[in-house]
Amino acid sequence: MAGGASAVTIDGDGRLTLADFAAKQGESQASAEKRFGATGIVTCGTTHSTAQLTIRADVITTAAHAFYDRRGRLRANPGDCVFTILEGAKVQAIKIRTGSLRVGSVDPYAEPGVKDWAVARLSQPVQGATPYQIAPLSTPGSIFLVANRHEGWVHDGMKAIEACAIRQAARRIANAPRELAIDCSTGQGASGSALMLPGAPGSMIGIYVGWRSSHPQAAGPYAPNHLNYGLAIEGAFRTAIEATVAPEPQIAHTSIAAASLSRLD
């Protein structure tokens, strides 16, 4: 995220509600909602960002600035950040285990955008939703940006999907994810949104994190001075996801009675 605006709009804004997307694709709305049902909202303090279940039903990925403010402080007290998701007609609000957070930076506004990623465990699994899986990145190429919110969009508050493209991938820092320049339009609340492959259901290749523009308040064509960008799921980000989805170690408990008996034997 950069500058004073909340997001950047590209000319030819193609954001659609899931209902409109389904109609355009010739599939049912229920099918589209199921297909993109892993997307939800992170609420941390007064900030709302998009996140998604990734690999497991109790693991989310999003942007680091969903949790940390411009001073590098956690936006809410530990345990007060929540992931909210709609599965069918049921709203599930589940606390995020902030102690489980793995991030590229705890001061994301002061660091390069490729460090603006976060992975966390939920206090319990989401029921019914199918987590997204990680897919190999091939660039440039067509993608979907799936966000739970774009503040200021005509359908503000509704889940949105946009067919757009990765225009360029650049390695900015060793062992960090590549930065992905994209021609998708965004709104505040879309930070952390999944970048997904259009032909493979549930295949996620990155997340959206910010923008660069010389005219952020006005829409314009994609250009080096007017673009949104994300980052690929690779390098330290992918390592953090793999570590988070791995089974947690089980602590062996031996009863006092059993221990006493063994000492008496």
N, C-alpha and C positions, 0 to 999 in steps of 0.2 A: 504494500500500500504506500502511496506517495502523495505529496501535495495536500491541498485543502479540500478537494472534491472527494466524493464518496466512491466514485466508479467512473468508468469510461464507456460511452455508447459509440458503437461503430455504425456508420451508415449501412442501411440494409438490415437493420436489427431483425433477427429471425427468431426471437424467443417465442415459444409457444407454451400454453398450458398443456398438461398431459392429455386432456380431453381433445384439444385441437390437434396435438401431435398424433394421437391414436387415429383420429379421423383421416388425417393426411396420409398415414401409413397403411390404412385399411385394416387396422386391428381394433379390438375392443378396448374401451377405456380401462376395464378391469385388468386386461392383459398388460397394458402400459403401466398401470399403477403397481402391479406385481413386479414387473420387470425393473422398475426404478424405485422399488419400495424400500431400499436400504438407505435412502437419503433422508436426513432429518435436520434438526436445528440444535446447535449448542447455544445455551444461554449461560453466560458467565458475567455476573454483575449486571450492567445495563447493556451489554454487547450481545448481539445475535449474529451467529455465523452458521454456515452450512457445514455439516459433517456427514459421514456415511459409515455404515457398518462395513468393515473390511476383513475378509476371510472368515472371521468369527462373529457370532451374534452378540458378543460382549466386548468387541474392539472397534474403536472409531478412528478415522483419520480426518484431519482438518488442518487449518493454518495455525501456526504458533501464536499469531496475534489474536486468535480467538480467546486465548487464555491470558496473555501478557500485554500490558498497556505500554504507552510510550515511554514510561519510566522504568520499564522492565519489571513491573510488579504484577503479581497475580491479580486478576480483575475482581476476584471474589474470595471469600474465606474458603479454605480447603473443605471440600465436601459440598459446597454450595453451587457448583457448576452442574448443569443438567443437560442431558440429551433427550430431546422430544421428537417422537416419530409417530406417524400415522400408519397403522397397519390395518387395512380394510377400513372398518368404521371405528376402530379402537385407537385412541390416543394413549401412547405409553410415554411417561416421563421418568427417566432413570438417571440417578445421580452418577456423575463421572468420578472415578477414583483419581483425583488430582495427584495423589502420591505415586500413581503409576505412570504419570506423564513422561514421555520421551519426546524431546523437541530438538530442532536444529539450533535454536537459540532462545534463551529466556529474555532477550532484549531484541526482538525481531525488527522493530522499527529502526534500529541503529545498525543492523547487519544487512548484507546482501539478501535479496529476495529468495535465493535458493536455499537459505537456512530457515525459511518461514514455514516449517512443517511441524506437525504434532501427531502423536499416536497416544491413545489412552485406553484403559480398560473401563468398562462400565461396572457398576456395583452388582448388576445381574444381567443375564442375556435378554435381548429383545425377543419377544414371542412372535413367531409367524413370518418375520421378514427374512429374505434371502440375502446374505451379505454379498458384496461385490468381490470379485477375484481380481488378482493382478495379472495384467497381460503384457507381453513384450511391446516396447515402443518402437515404432517405425515412423520416421519423419522425413519431409513434411507429410501431412495426411489429414484426412477428414476425421472429425471427432464429434461427440456430443458433450456439451457442458450441462450438467444436471445440478440445479440449485434448488434449495428449499425456499429461498426468498430473494427478490431483487427490489429493495426499497425504491420507490419512485417509478417502477414499471407500471404499465397500465393495469396489470393483474397483480399488483403488490400484495404479498402475503401468500400467493399460491405457488406451488411447486412448478418449476419451469424447466424446459429442455430446449436446447438450441443446437442445430446442426451448423457447425462452423469448422475451422481448420487450424492446424498448427502450421505456421508459416516458416518458422525457423527454430532450431534447437542449438543452444550454445552452452559449452562447458565454461563456467565462470570461475569455479574453485575446484581444486582436486578433491576427489572423494565426495563431492557434493552432487546432488541431482543436476541434470541439465536444465537450464531455463528454457521454457517453451513460449515463444511469442505466438499469440493466438488472435484471431480476428473475431472472437466472440464478444457480444455486448454483455455488460454486467451492471449490477446495482449493489448498493450496500446490503450486506447480509449474504452475499454470494461467496465471500472469502471461504476457502476450504472446499469448494464444490468439486465433485468428481469430473475429471476429463476421461471420457469413455470411448471405446471403439464402437462405431455404429453397427458393424455386422455381427458382433458376438455378444449376446446378452450377458450383462453383468461383468464385462471386461474393462477394468479401470487401468489407465496408464499414467495418471497424474492428478494434480489438484490445481485449482486456480488460487492465486495469492495476491495479485496486485496489478498496477497499471503504470504507464508512463505517457504523458501527453503535454504538448505545449498549449493545448486549448481544451482542458478537461471539462469545462462547463458546456461545451458545444459538441454535438455529434459531428463525425467526419469519417472519411474513408480510412481503412487501415493504412498505417504508414509508420516509419521508424520513430516518428515523434507523436504517434497516436495509436496506442495498442494496449491490450491487456496481456498479462503473462501468467504462466503457471510454472510448475516444476514437475519433472518426471519422477516416478517411483523407482528410484535406483540409488546407488551409493549408500550414504549414511541413513537416508530415509527408509530405504528398503530393509536395511539391516535392523533398524528400530522396529519396523512392522514385524519382521520375522521373530525378533526377540519377544515382542509383546504377545504374539499369538501362540508362542510355544507354551506347553503346559507348565503351570506354576509348580515349583517343587513342593512336595508334600512333606510336612514336618512329622516325624515319627514320635508318637506319644507312648511312654511306658508308664504304667500305673505304679504308684508308690508301693502298693502291696506286692506287685510282681517283682519290683526292684529289691524289696526287703527279703523276699523268699530266696531270690538268687544269691543274696549275700549270706543267707543262713545255710545254704546247701554246701 
